[in-house]
Amino acid sequence: MPVDVIHLLPLPLILTLAALLGLAVLYDLRTFKHHKKKEDAIYRCASCRRVYTTPRQTPLARCPACGKQNPAARPR
């Protein structure tokens, strides 16, 4: 059964789109575990300038480097 050339033209486009879709799914699966939880609070130490997070929102959190209590940083 002969195949017309016109039927082969969409083949590279379909293969390229399938490869891009596969790469997007792979990227999503690999980076999903790195997404930061929404309930984490971000803090910046006033004395040593270290940035750290805590799993729960508290008014003050102790810096893991120097031990100073710091308020939560304002989101930008």
N, CA, C and O atoms as CSV, one atom per row, in Angstrom:
chain,resi,resn,atom,element,x,y,z
A,1,MET,N,N,0.845,-1.174,0.000
A,1,MET,CA,C,0.000,0.000,0.000
A,1,MET,C,C,0.895,1.242,0.000
A,1,MET,O,O,1.632,1.453,0.963
A,2,PRO,N,N,0.855,2.052,-1.023
A,2,PRO,CA,C,1.693,3.250,-1.088
A,2,PRO,C,C,1.175,4.338,-0.131
A,2,PRO,O,O,-0.028,4.475,0.088
A,3,VAL,N,N,2.108,5.090,0.419
A,3,VAL,CA,C,1.779,6.184,1.337
A,3,VAL,C,C,2.063,7.499,0.630
A,3,VAL,O,O,3.138,7.693,0.063
A,4,ASP,N,N,1.100,8.390,0.671
A,4,ASP,CA,C,1.289,9.704,0.063
A,4,ASP,C,C,2.220,10.547,0.936
A,4,ASP,O,O,2.233,10.415,2.160
A,5,VAL,N,N,2.984,11.400,0.296
A,5,VAL,CA,C,3.895,12.292,1.013
A,5,VAL,C,C,3.112,13.272,1.878
A,5,VAL,O,O,3.595,13.682,2.934
A,6,ILE,N,N,1.945,13.644,1.459
A,6,ILE,CA,C,1.136,14.613,2.201
A,6,ILE,C,C,0.727,14.063,3.573
A,6,ILE,O,O,0.504,14.835,4.506
A,7,HIS,N,N,0.630,12.738,3.700
A,7,HIS,CA,C,0.281,12.135,4.983
A,7,HIS,C,C,1.472,12.070,5.937
A,7,HIS,O,O,1.280,11.906,7.142
A,8,LEU,N,N,2.686,12.193,5.429
A,8,LEU,CA,C,3.885,12.151,6.266
A,8,LEU,C,C,4.291,13.521,6.800
A,8,LEU,O,O,5.101,13.599,7.723
A,9,LEU,N,N,3.756,14.589,6.250
A,9,LEU,CA,C,4.133,15.940,6.682
A,9,LEU,C,C,3.788,16.231,8.141
A,9,LEU,O,O,4.614,16.845,8.815
A,10,PRO,N,N,2.633,15.839,8.680
A,10,PRO,CA,C,2.337,16.146,10.085
A,10,PRO,C,C,3.122,15.288,11.082
A,10,PRO,O,O,3.126,15.596,12.274
A,11,LEU,N,N,3.779,14.231,10.629
A,11,LEU,CA,C,4.480,13.322,11.529
A,11,LEU,C,C,5.564,14.017,12.367
A,11,LEU,O,O,5.585,13.798,13.578
A,12,PRO,N,N,6.465,14.838,11.808
A,12,PRO,CA,C,7.460,15.519,12.653
A,12,PRO,C,C,6.821,16.470,13.667
A,12,PRO,O,O,7.303,16.595,14.793
A,13,LEU,N,N,5.758,17.128,13.274
A,13,LEU,CA,C,5.071,18.028,14.196
A,13,LEU,C,C,4.471,17.251,15.364
A,13,LEU,O,O,4.596,17.666,16.516
A,14,ILE,N,N,3.833,16.147,15.077
A,14,ILE,CA,C,3.222,15.333,16.127
A,14,ILE,C,C,4.293,14.772,17.062
A,14,ILE,O,O,4.108,14.773,18.279
A,15,LEU,N,N,5.400,14.297,16.513
A,15,LEU,CA,C,6.479,13.757,17.342
A,15,LEU,C,C,7.116,14.839,18.216
A,15,LEU,O,O,7.436,14.588,19.378
A,16,THR,N,N,7.300,16.027,17.668
A,16,THR,CA,C,7.865,17.134,18.440
A,16,THR,C,C,6.939,17.540,19.574
A,16,THR,O,O,7.391,17.746,20.700
A,17,LEU,N,N,5.652,17.658,19.291
A,17,LEU,CA,C,4.697,18.020,20.340
A,17,LEU,C,C,4.616,16.946,21.418
A,17,LEU,O,O,4.498,17.273,22.598
A,18,ALA,N,N,4.677,15.681,21.041
A,18,ALA,CA,C,4.654,14.591,22.020
A,18,ALA,C,C,5.904,14.630,22.900
A,18,ALA,O,O,5.821,14.394,24.106
A,19,ALA,N,N,7.055,14.925,22.307
A,19,ALA,CA,C,8.293,15.020,23.083
A,19,ALA,C,C,8.242,16.196,24.051
A,19,ALA,O,O,8.670,16.066,25.198
A,20,LEU,N,N,7.729,17.337,23.611
A,20,LEU,CA,C,7.610,18.500,24.498
A,20,LEU,C,C,6.640,18.233,25.637
A,20,LEU,O,O,6.891,18.636,26.773
A,21,LEU,N,N,5.549,17.566,25.347
A,21,LEU,CA,C,4.596,17.212,26.396
A,21,LEU,C,C,5.233,16.262,27.404
A,21,LEU,O,O,5.036,16.413,28.609
A,22,GLY,N,N,5.989,15.294,26.920
A,22,GLY,CA,C,6.679,14.368,27.814
A,22,GLY,C,C,7.696,15.075,28.692
A,22,GLY,O,O,7.803,14.772,29.880
A,23,LEU,N,N,8.446,16.013,28.125
A,23,LEU,CA,C,9.416,16.778,28.910
A,23,LEU,C,C,8.733,17.658,29.951
A,23,LEU,O,O,9.238,17.803,31.064
A,24,ALA,N,N,7.595,18.245,29.602
A,24,ALA,CA,C,6.865,19.082,30.557
A,24,ALA,C,C,6.355,18.249,31.729
A,24,ALA,O,O,6.427,18.686,32.877
A,25,VAL,N,N,5.846,17.068,31.449
A,25,VAL,CA,C,5.363,16.188,32.523
A,25,VAL,C,C,6.527,15.745,33.401
A,25,VAL,O,O,6.402,15.728,34.625
A,26,LEU,N,N,7.644,15.391,32.803
A,26,LEU,CA,C,8.820,14.982,33.564
A,26,LEU,C,C,9.327,16.121,34.445
A,26,LEU,O,O,9.665,15.899,35.608
A,27,TYR,N,N,9.382,17.333,33.904
A,27,TYR,CA,C,9.811,18.497,34.680
A,27,TYR,C,C,8.873,18.735,35.854
A,27,TYR,O,O,9.331,19.006,36.965
A,28,ASP,N,N,7.574,18.638,35.627
A,28,ASP,CA,C,6.591,18.831,36.689
A,28,ASP,C,C,6.755,17.796,37.793
A,28,ASP,O,O,6.676,18.135,38.974
A,29,LEU,N,N,6.979,16.559,37.429
A,29,LEU,CA,C,7.142,15.505,38.428
A,29,LEU,C,C,8.421,15.689,39.235
A,29,LEU,O,O,8.438,15.412,40.435
A,30,ARG,N,N,9.487,16.149,38.598
A,30,ARG,CA,C,10.752,16.326,39.315
A,30,ARG,C,C,10.735,17.530,40.238
A,30,ARG,O,O,11.345,17.485,41.306
A,31,THR,N,N,10.053,18.609,39.859
A,31,THR,CA,C,10.062,19.825,40.672
A,31,THR,C,C,8.900,19.883,41.650
A,31,THR,O,O,8.854,20.790,42.481
A,32,PHE,N,N,7.972,18.958,41.580
A,32,PHE,CA,C,6.812,19.001,42.467
A,32,PHE,C,C,7.228,18.874,43.923
A,32,PHE,O,O,6.646,19.528,44.788
A,33,LYS,N,N,8.227,18.042,44.211
A,33,LYS,CA,C,8.641,17.840,45.594
A,33,LYS,C,C,9.391,19.042,46.160
A,33,LYS,O,O,9.559,19.145,47.375
A,34,HIS,N,N,9.847,19.955,45.296
A,34,HIS,CA,C,10.588,21.123,45.748
A,34,HIS,C,C,9.698,22.334,46.015
A,34,HIS,O,O,10.177,23.362,46.493
A,35,HIS,N,N,8.415,22.220,45.710
A,35,HIS,CA,C,7.525,23.353,45.940
A,35,HIS,C,C,7.385,23.591,47.435
A,35,HIS,O,O,7.199,22.655,48.212
A,36,LYS,N,N,7.476,24.839,47.821
A,36,LYS,CA,C,7.400,25.197,49.228
A,36,LYS,C,C,5.948,25.186,49.687
A,36,LYS,O,O,5.047,25.620,48.970
A,37,LYS,N,N,5.747,24.685,50.888
A,37,LYS,CA,C,4.402,24.643,51.439
A,37,LYS,C,C,3.907,26.065,51.693
A,37,LYS,O,O,4.686,26.947,52.055
A,38,LYS,N,N,2.627,26.273,51.504
A,38,LYS,CA,C,2.052,27.612,51.685
A,38,LYS,C,C,2.060,28.028,53.157
A,38,LYS,O,O,2.141,29.220,53.454
A,39,GLU,N,N,1.979,27.073,54.077
A,39,GLU,CA,C,1.879,27.447,55.482
A,39,GLU,C,C,3.236,27.741,56.125
A,39,GLU,O,O,3.282,28.121,57.295
A,40,ASP,N,N,4.341,27.575,55.392
A,40,ASP,CA,C,5.649,27.919,55.934
A,40,ASP,C,C,5.776,29.436,56.057
A,40,ASP,O,O,5.370,30.179,55.163
A,41,ALA,N,N,6.341,29.878,57.165
A,41,ALA,CA,C,6.576,31.301,57.375
A,41,ALA,C,C,8.057,31.586,57.127
A,41,ALA,O,O,8.915,30.789,57.504
A,42,ILE,N,N,8.355,32.715,56.497
A,42,ILE,CA,C,9.732,33.100,56.183
A,42,ILE,C,C,10.181,34.152,57.187
A,42,ILE,O,O,9.462,35.113,57.460
A,43,TYR,N,N,11.379,33.960,57.734
A,43,TYR,CA,C,11.945,34.869,58.727
A,43,TYR,C,C,13.327,35.310,58.279
A,43,TYR,O,O,14.028,34.573,57.585
A,44,ARG,N,N,13.721,36.532,58.683
A,44,ARG,CA,C,15.082,37.035,58.449
A,44,ARG,C,C,15.620,37.512,59.789
A,44,ARG,O,O,15.005,38.336,60.466
A,45,CYS,N,N,16.778,36.980,60.158
A,45,CYS,CA,C,17.390,37.329,61.439
A,45,CYS,C,C,17.922,38.760,61.376
A,45,CYS,O,O,18.573,39.149,60.405
A,46,ALA,N,N,17.640,39.532,62.413
A,46,ALA,CA,C,18.071,40.932,62.456
A,46,ALA,C,C,19.565,41.055,62.748
A,46,ALA,O,O,20.190,42.032,62.336
A,47,SER,N,N,20.145,40.089,63.447
A,47,SER,CA,C,21.559,40.221,63.798
A,47,SER,C,C,22.493,39.543,62.794
A,47,SER,O,O,23.504,40.132,62.413
A,48,CYS,N,N,22.182,38.328,62.359
A,48,CYS,CA,C,23.096,37.635,61.435
A,48,CYS,C,C,22.592,37.642,59.990
A,48,CYS,O,O,23.298,37.148,59.110
A,49,ARG,N,N,21.408,38.178,59.711
A,49,ARG,CA,C,20.806,38.337,58.380
A,49,ARG,C,C,20.491,37.013,57.681
A,49,ARG,O,O,20.278,36.990,56.469
A,50,ARG,N,N,20.460,35.920,58.429
A,50,ARG,CA,C,20.132,34.615,57.841
A,50,ARG,C,C,18.636,34.548,57.544
A,50,ARG,O,O,17.828,35.040,58.332
A,51,VAL,N,N,18.261,33.948,56.421
A,51,VAL,CA,C,16.862,33.742,56.053
A,51,VAL,C,C,16.530,32.285,56.328
A,51,VAL,O,O,17.265,31.388,55.914
A,52,TYR,N,N,15.416,32.046,57.029
A,52,TYR,CA,C,15.017,30.685,57.373
A,52,TYR,C,C,13.505,30.595,57.408
A,52,TYR,O,O,12.819,31.617,57.420
A,53,THR,N,N,12.980,29.376,57.423
A,53,THR,CA,C,11.539,29.148,57.471
A,53,THR,C,C,11.197,28.285,58.665
A,53,THR,O,O,12.039,27.562,59.198
A,54,THR,N,N,9.943,28.374,59.075
A,54,THR,CA,C,9.416,27.479,60.107
A,54,THR,C,C,8.138,26.853,59.569
A,54,THR,O,O,7.452,27.464,58.750
A,55,PRO,N,N,7.808,25.650,60.013
A,55,PRO,CA,C,6.631,24.975,59.468
A,55,PRO,C,C,5.303,25.606,59.875
A,55,PRO,O,O,4.287,25.347,59.231
A,56,ARG,N,N,5.282,26.410,60.907
A,56,ARG,CA,C,4.010,27.012,61.303
A,56,ARG,C,C,4.189,28.513,61.489
A,56,ARG,O,O,5.292,28.999,61.741
A,57,GLN,N,N,3.102,29.220,61.361
A,57,GLN,CA,C,3.116,30.677,61.487
A,57,GLN,C,C,3.099,31.049,62.970
A,57,GLN,O,O,2.114,30.787,63.661
A,58,THR,N,N,4.165,31.649,63.456
A,58,THR,CA,C,4.237,32.136,64.831
A,58,THR,C,C,4.685,33.589,64.788
A,58,THR,O,O,5.335,34.004,63.829
A,59,PRO,N,N,4.347,34.371,65.814
A,59,PRO,CA,C,4.760,35.777,65.789
A,59,PRO,C,C,6.284,35.939,65.822
A,59,PRO,O,O,6.829,36.825,65.165
A,60,LEU,N,N,6.962,35.088,66.581
A,60,LEU,CA,C,8.421,35.131,66.668
A,60,LEU,C,C,8.975,33.726,66.475
A,60,LEU,O,O,8.357,32.742,66.882
A,61,ALA,N,N,10.139,33.644,65.853
A,61,ALA,CA,C,10.803,32.354,65.675
A,61,ALA,C,C,12.287,32.524,65.967
A,61,ALA,O,O,12.877,33.560,65.664
A,62,ARG,N,N,12.875,31.500,66.555
A,62,ARG,CA,C,14.286,31.538,66.926
A,62,ARG,C,C,15.162,31.220,65.711
A,62,ARG,O,O,14.914,30.257,64.986
A,63,CYS,N,N,16.186,32.044,65.505
A,63,CYS,CA,C,17.130,31.845,64.410
A,63,CYS,C,C,17.955,30.584,64.681
A,63,CYS,O,O,18.474,30.430,65.787
A,64,PRO,N,N,18.091,29.681,63.713
A,64,PRO,CA,C,18.875,28.473,63.947
A,64,PRO,C,C,20.384,28.735,64.042
A,64,PRO,O,O,21.115,27.903,64.580
A,65,ALA,N,N,20.861,29.874,63.532
A,65,ALA,CA,C,22.294,30.168,63.558
A,65,ALA,C,C,22.723,30.844,64.856
A,65,ALA,O,O,23.701,30.427,65.477
A,66,CYS,N,N,21.996,31.893,65.273
A,66,CYS,CA,C,22.445,32.659,66.439
A,66,CYS,C,C,21.483,32.589,67.619
A,66,CYS,O,O,21.853,32.986,68.723
A,67,GLY,N,N,20.268,32.100,67.426
A,67,GLY,CA,C,19.329,31.931,68.533
A,67,GLY,C,C,18.486,33.150,68.854
A,67,GLY,O,O,17.714,33.107,69.811
A,68,LYS,N,N,18.596,34.235,68.101
A,68,LYS,CA,C,17.808,35.442,68.367
A,68,LYS,C,C,16.376,35.257,67.869
A,68,LYS,O,O,16.152,34.645,66.824
A,69,GLN,N,N,15.409,35.785,68.618
A,69,GLN,CA,C,13.996,35.737,68.223
A,69,GLN,C,C,13.744,36.827,67.177
A,69,GLN,O,O,14.186,37.965,67.338
A,70,ASN,N,N,13.029,36.470,66.104
A,70,ASN,CA,C,12.779,37.411,65.009
A,70,ASN,C,C,11.324,37.352,64.579
A,70,ASN,O,O,10.713,36.284,64.612
A,71,PRO,N,N,10.752,38.505,64.170
A,71,PRO,CA,C,9.393,38.487,63.607
A,71,PRO,C,C,9.431,37.986,62.162
A,71,PRO,O,O,10.482,37.981,61.521
A,72,ALA,N,N,8.285,37.573,61.670
A,72,ALA,CA,C,8.193,37.077,60.290
A,72,ALA,C,C,8.492,38.204,59.312
A,72,ALA,O,O,8.136,39.357,59.558
A,73,ALA,N,N,9.146,37.871,58.204
A,73,ALA,CA,C,9.463,38.861,57.172
A,73,ALA,C,C,8.209,39.184,56.382
A,73,ALA,O,O,7.337,38.333,56.212
A,74,ARG,N,N,8.122,40.406,55.904
A,74,ARG,CA,C,6.976,40.812,55.087
A,74,ARG,C,C,7.137,40.275,53.677
A,74,ARG,O,O,8.229,40.343,53.113
A,75,PRO,N,N,6.063,39.739,53.097
A,75,PRO,CA,C,6.171,39.306,51.695
A,75,PRO,C,C,6.247,40.506,50.768
A,75,PRO,O,O,5.652,41.547,51.049
A,76,ARG,N,N,6.976,40.372,49.660
A,76,ARG,CA,C,7.123,41.477,48.699
A,76,ARG,C,C,6.017,41.479,47.705
A,76,ARG,O,O,5.981,42.338,46.824
